Each structure stands twice: as structure tokens, then as C-alpha cells.
Amino acid sequence: MQSVAIVIPTLNEERSIGRVIERIPISDLSKDGFETTPYVVDGRSIDATREIAERKGARIIFDEGNGKGAAIRTAFSAVDADYLIMVDGDDTYPVEVVREMVQHLQTHDVVVGSRLNGTIEPGAMTRLNIVGNKLLTLLAHVLFQAKISDLCTGLWGFRSDAVRRFELAASGFELEADLLAECMLKECRIAEIPITYRARQDRPKLASLKDGWKIGLHLIRKWRLNQGLIPREKGAVSDASSER
């Protein structure tokens, strides 16, 4: 059987992580011929996130870094699977669509779940976040000719051979910008599916203006690196770019 890894970065998500894991369509994927394993990437939670995740059947990856980007880089270097699905642990994304995403990955390198082409439940995103996301997505299009509608989505799927080619450097919420830039630079075939985005049950961790600014700067930096306008720093390449 081919393998699917559901990679879930978490920080104090005890209220939602159990539901996220329960929603993974493991039995349906098994019928399709895929062995599915949830991985929770966590190192700094001070609540019961890890304990709940283990009870629900997830494997725990301890991350010593600080931020979502660091957690995903750790997971990508540690997990060995044919397909990797990245989804936030706050139960705002419909992990039920993983089966559809894996189907798209039979013919594409990457698949993205788009909130802006789908449905956003009331209260799930502020008007500021929607406008900011559209502007950042436009910037990605201008710099990298990226033809997707939702740069900042937290639901992505990858073929493992695509992940091994990525050179990721993001530590925090600029991760998605880093991923998209790498997808374009490595000429990945990208599919996009509309999704329903649910309202978060507690306070969001994303600081709209501060993190939006960081995301935009990261896109520009990646473009300048690719153009040779600034030197590439040593150690900026993720372990995920090496062969496992």
C-alpha cells in the first residue's frame, strides 16, 4: 500500500486536535489502497494537546524550533510517506477532503485547499484578513506567476518527491509563502480545490498586520534570492531537501 501522512502543526490546541484527527477519512483512504498515519508536530504546547493526540492515534513529533515553519520543516525531514497532507490543528479546515486531495496528487505534485474559491463561514476570517490575503496572493502572482487564489491557506498536499526538492527557510507564519515560492521555482504541477473554512473556537494566533508584513517580505526575499540580487545564506536550506 502507498502511504499518506497527515502532518498537523500544533500549539495549545487541546480544544480542537481531537476533532481534527477524528475527521481524517482513514477508512475511506484504506479502501482506496492508502495507509494513513496522523502526525502531530508539537514541542511547546503547555496544555493537553499531545496527550489527546496520542489517545486519538496520532504519532507525536517533538519540535525544538519556534514557529509553524520550523515545525513543518522538522516534520518534512522526519516523515517518510508517499503523500504528505499539511493541515492546521485548529479544526477550521475540512480534513475530510484529504481523500480528494490524494486523488489529485496522482496527477499533480501539489494540491492546495482554497478558502477564497470556496465558502468562508461567518466569523471565520475578518475583512482585513481577506483583503490582506488577496494582496499577498497578488504579490505571489506578480513575483512568481503563481496561479492560485489563496496563498495563506493552511491546507496543502504534496507528493514526497516534490517535498524532497524544496529548500525551505521559513520559521513562522511565512511558511505558506515559502512553500508556494518553492512550488513555482521547482516547477511543480499545482491543483487547487475549493474548501469550506470554519470559524475558530478560540482566539487566532495570527497577528494580521505584523504577520502579513512578514509574509510579504518573505516573498520578496525569495524572489531576490532567485534573481541573485542577494547572497544565499548558509543553513537556509531545510533538511527536507536532502534524500531521506
C-alpha positions in Angstrom: 0.0 0.0 0.0 1.1 3.6 -0.6 1.3 5.8 2.4 -0.3 9.1 3.4 1.0 11.2 6.3 -1.3 13.8 7.8 1.0 16.4 9.3 -0.6 18.7 11.9 1.4 21.5 13.5 0.0 22.4 16.9 0.5 24.9 19.7 -2.0 24.6 22.6 -4.8 23.0 20.5 -6.4 20.8 23.2 -9.9 22.1 22.3 -9.7 21.0 18.7 -6.9 18.5 17.9 -9.1 15.5 18.8 -11.8 16.6 16.3 -9.2 17.1 13.6 -7.8 13.6 14.0 -11.3 12.1 14.1 -12.3 13.8 10.9 -9.4 12.2 8.9 -11.1 9.7 6.4 -8.7 6.9 7.3 -11.1 4.1 6.4 -12.0 5.6 3.0 -8.4 6.1 2.2 -7.7 2.5 3.2 -10.4 1.4 0.7 -8.6 3.3 -2.0 -5.4 1.5 -1.1 -3.6 4.0 1.1 -2.2 3.5 4.6 -2.8 6.8 6.6 -1.0 8.0 9.6 -1.6 11.3 11.5 1.4 13.1 12.8 1.1 15.9 15.4 4.2 18.2 15.3 4.4 19.9 18.7 7.1 20.9 21.1 5.9 23.9 23.0 2.3 23.2 24.0 1.6 23.6 27.7 -1.9 22.1 27.6 -3.1 18.6 26.9 -2.6 18.7 23.1 -0.1 15.9 22.9 -1.9 13.6 25.3 -5.2 14.0 23.4 -3.5 13.5 20.0 -1.9 10.3 21.2 -5.2 9.0 22.6 -6.7 9.6 19.1 -4.0 7.6 17.4 -1.6 10.2 16.2 2.2 9.9 16.3 4.0 12.8 18.0 6.9 14.6 16.5 8.7 16.9 19.1 9.8 20.1 17.5 12.5 22.1 19.2 12.0 25.1 17.0 9.8 28.1 17.4 7.0 28.6 14.9 4.9 26.9 12.3 7.5 26.9 9.6 10.1 25.3 11.9 7.6 22.6 12.8 6.8 21.7 9.2 10.5 21.7 8.3 11.1 19.3 11.1 8.1 17.1 10.0 9.1 17.0 6.4 12.6 15.8 7.3 11.3 13.1 9.7 8.2 11.7 8.0 8.6 9.0 5.3 5.4 8.7 3.2 4.4 8.8 -0.5 2.0 11.7 0.1 2.0 14.4 2.8 -1.0 16.5 3.8 -0.4 19.6 5.9 -3.4 20.9 7.9 -3.7 23.3 10.8 -4.7 21.8 14.1 -7.5 24.3 15.0 -10.3 22.5 13.2 -11.0 25.3 10.8 -10.1 23.3 7.7 -12.1 20.3 6.3 -9.7 17.5 6.7 -12.4 15.3 5.2 -11.3 16.4 1.7 -7.9 14.6 2.1 -9.3 11.7 0.0 -10.0 14.2 -2.9 -6.6 15.7 -2.4 -4.8 12.4 -2.6 -6.7 11.7 -5.9 -5.4 15.0 -7.3 -1.9 14.1 -6.2 -1.9 11.1 -8.6 -1.6 13.7 -11.5 -0.2 16.8 -9.7 2.8 17.5 -7.4 0.9 19.8 -5.1 -2.7 20.4 -4.2 -4.0 23.5 -2.3 -7.3 24.0 -0.5 -8.7 27.4 -1.4 -10.9 29.2 1.1 -11.4 32.2 -1.2 -12.7 30.0 -4.0 -14.9 28.0 -1.6 -17.0 29.0 1.4 -15.9 31.1 4.4 -18.3 30.6 7.4 -19.4 33.8 9.3 -16.7 34.9 11.7 -14.0 32.6 10.2 -12.0 35.5 8.6 -12.0 39.2 9.2 -12.4 41.6 6.2 -8.8 42.7 6.9 -7.5 39.1 6.6 -9.4 38.6 3.4 -8.1 41.8 1.8 -4.6 41.1 3.1 -4.6 37.5 1.8 -5.8 38.7 -1.7 -3.0 41.3 -1.8 -0.3 38.7 -0.8 -1.7 36.3 -3.3 -1.4 39.0 -6.0 2.2 39.7 -4.9 3.0 36.0 -5.3 1.4 36.1 -8.8 3.5 39.1 -9.8 6.8 37.7 -8.5 6.4 34.0 -9.3 3.5 33.8 -11.7 1.6 31.7 -9.1 -1.9 31.0 -10.3 -3.6 30.2 -7.1 -6.3 32.1 -5.2 -5.4 31.6 -1.5 -1.7 32.0 -0.6 -2.2 31.8 3.2 -4.3 28.6 3.3 -3.3 26.1 5.9 -4.4 23.0 3.9 -1.8 21.7 1.4 -1.0 18.3 -0.1 2.4 17.2 -1.6 3.9 14.2 -3.3 7.0 13.2 -1.4 9.3 13.7 -4.4 8.2 17.3 -4.6 8.9 17.9 -0.9 12.4 16.5 -1.2 13.2 19.2 -3.8 12.1 22.1 -1.6 14.6 24.5 0.0 12.5 25.9 2.9 13.8 28.6 5.2 10.6 29.9 6.9 10.3 29.7 10.7 6.8 31.2 11.4 3.6 32.1 9.5 5.5 32.9 6.4 5.7 29.2 5.8 2.9 29.2 3.1 4.7 31.9 1.2 7.9 29.8 1.3 6.0 26.7 0.1 4.4 28.5 -2.8 7.6 30.1 -3.9 9.4 26.7 -3.8 6.5 25.1 -5.8 6.9 27.7 -8.5 10.7 27.7 -8.6 10.7 23.9 -8.8 8.0 24.0 -11.5 5.6 21.8 -9.6 2.2 20.9 -11.1 -0.4 22.5 -8.8 -4.1 21.7 -8.4 -6.5 23.8 -6.3 -9.8 22.7 -4.8 -12.5 24.9 -3.1 -13.0 24.2 0.6 -15.2 25.3 3.4 -13.4 27.3 6.1 -14.9 27.1 9.6 -14.7 29.7 12.4 -12.0 29.0 15.0 -13.4 28.3 18.5 -10.7 30.4 20.3 -8.5 33.3 19.6 -6.4 33.1 16.4 -2.6 33.1 16.7 -2.0 35.0 13.5 -1.4 38.8 14.0 -2.9 40.2 10.8 -0.7 43.2 10.1 2.6 42.0 11.7 2.5 38.6 10.2 1.1 39.8 6.9 4.1 42.2 6.6 6.5 39.3 7.3 4.8 37.1 4.7 5.1 39.8 2.0 8.8 40.4 2.9 9.5 36.7 2.7 8.0 36.5 -0.8 10.2 39.4 -1.9 13.3 37.9 -0.3 12.7 34.6 -2.0 12.3 36.4 -5.4 15.5 38.4 -4.8 17.4 35.2 -3.9 16.2 33.5 -7.0 17.3 36.5 -9.1 20.7 36.5 -7.5 20.2 40.0 -6.0 21.2 38.9 -2.5 23.6 36.1 -1.4 22.1 32.9 -0.2 22.8 32.3 3.5 24.4 29.2 4.7 22.0 27.0 6.6 18.9 28.4 4.9 18.1 25.1 3.1 15.8 22.8 5.0 16.8 19.2 5.8 13.7 18.3 3.7 15.7 18.9 0.5 18.0 16.0 1.2 17.2 12.4 0.4 15.7 10.5 3.3 
